[in-house]
Amino acid sequence: MQKLGAGLALAAMAVGGGVAGAFAATALDDGPALVSSAAPVVSAAGNVATVADVAAAVQPAVVSIEVKTAAGGGEGSGVVLSADGLILTNNHVVGSAGQDGRVTVKFSDGRTVSARIVGTDPATDLAVIRAENVSGLTAASLGDSDRLKVGDSVLAIGSPLGLSGSVSAGIVSALDRTVTVGGEREQQLPPGWGGDRRQQSAAQVTTIGGAIQTDAAINPGNSGGALVDSSGRVIGINTAIATNGGDGSIGVGFAIPINTARQVADQLIETGKVVHAFLGVGLADATGDTAGALVGQVTEGSPAAQARLRQGDVITKINDTAVEDGDTVVGVVRGLKPGDKVTLVYLRDGRSQTVTATLVQKTGE
């Protein structure tokens, strides 16, 4: 079993498919729809763009983020969404700021300004902040993560260990991964922060479905930064890495698909909160020879109940995703909206059956 970590050695995680233990990509010490971007889409002579072309086009739209609180602080990265200062990042980058913390943003030209939190969504580990008193920023060009294929070339851009504007190259290694971030975590401060290099804290558990896996180097501080395609379009938000017990990249990183991030960001900008979908099942990992999610509880009146799922059923597929464990189902549902339909394949008494359920809005949030 490997250990996973996100941008700046942050949270302990588990990844569907047999990888366990992860960190979020943040350096710790401890409305309107998205505006179309002004960042150019790169197409060099002969329709071939170099890494340097893509990096030069995207770097102005990626920022460094620093959070300072009474208990400490942290660092991460962010992606500019609008010319007037809306910035997309990870919840684990800015969530610790609360009401009393201070958030600052550093742009590629060296300017540093204060920022306020527009909204956070721990369930998807995403957040939107607004840089104050700015205009004319270069916003990122957002792509379509549903069109990604394994083997596509990508760049990861962010601020590992506070080194702003860092670029690493790689490919899409896999798609549709399930990554669970949270639990007890060990934090490592970047060079120059002083004090005890390692601290212990608790992290909220978050399951991310449909994650993009890449071998582009992602390290502590990359959390919230951009994963971009060969044309310079942002196709993911860098969030986590797997490690072999250390804190640095071993070529197994994870990004939240931009289609999911865009949907969440739109809601945060419009209302400051996010509406989540609800299926209505309590799940555990299936045991024995069959991989899947064991239904332990079905909420009365829920979509799962209306689809006639029962305690003891084993879900083996949700839409086009094979179910490895309970987290797989949770991750897929968290990437959907109320009103979306899901097709579930499950085993009951050794027989495979298929049902369709229409997700509803989760209440009590």
ZICORUR-V96268 format. One record per run of one state. SS is the DSSP state (H for helix, E for strand, L for the rest). FROM is the first residue (numbers start at 1). TO is the last residue. If there is no record, write none. Layout:
# ZICORUR-V96268
ss:SS from:FROM to:TO
ss:SS from:FROM to:TO
This chain:
# ZICORUR-V96268
ss:L from:1 to:2
ss:E from:3 to:5
ss:L from:6 to:8
ss:E from:9 to:9
ss:L from:10 to:12
ss:E from:13 to:15
ss:L from:16 to:18
ss:E from:19 to:20
ss:L from:21 to:22
ss:E from:23 to:25
ss:L from:26 to:26
ss:E from:27 to:29
ss:L from:30 to:44
ss:H from:45 to:47
ss:L from:48 to:50
ss:H from:51 to:61
ss:E from:62 to:69
ss:L from:70 to:71
ss:E from:72 to:80
ss:L from:81 to:85
ss:E from:86 to:89
ss:L from:90 to:90
ss:H from:91 to:97
ss:L from:98 to:101
ss:E from:102 to:106
ss:L from:107 to:111
ss:E from:112 to:121
ss:L from:122 to:125
ss:E from:126 to:131
ss:L from:132 to:141
ss:E from:142 to:142
ss:L from:143 to:144
ss:H from:145 to:147
ss:L from:148 to:152
ss:E from:153 to:158
ss:L from:159 to:159
ss:H from:160 to:162
ss:L from:163 to:165
ss:E from:166 to:188
ss:L from:189 to:197
ss:E from:198 to:214
ss:L from:215 to:225
ss:E from:226 to:228
ss:L from:229 to:233
ss:E from:234 to:243
ss:L from:244 to:252
ss:E from:253 to:257
ss:H from:258 to:271
ss:L from:272 to:276
ss:E from:277 to:278
ss:L from:279 to:280
ss:E from:281 to:285
ss:L from:286 to:292
ss:E from:293 to:298
ss:L from:299 to:302
ss:H from:303 to:306
ss:L from:307 to:313
ss:E from:314 to:318
ss:L from:319 to:320
ss:E from:321 to:322
ss:L from:323 to:325
ss:H from:326 to:334
ss:L from:335 to:340
ss:E from:341 to:348
ss:L from:349 to:350
ss:E from:351 to:358
ss:L from:359 to:359
ss:E from:360 to:361
ss:L from:362 to:365
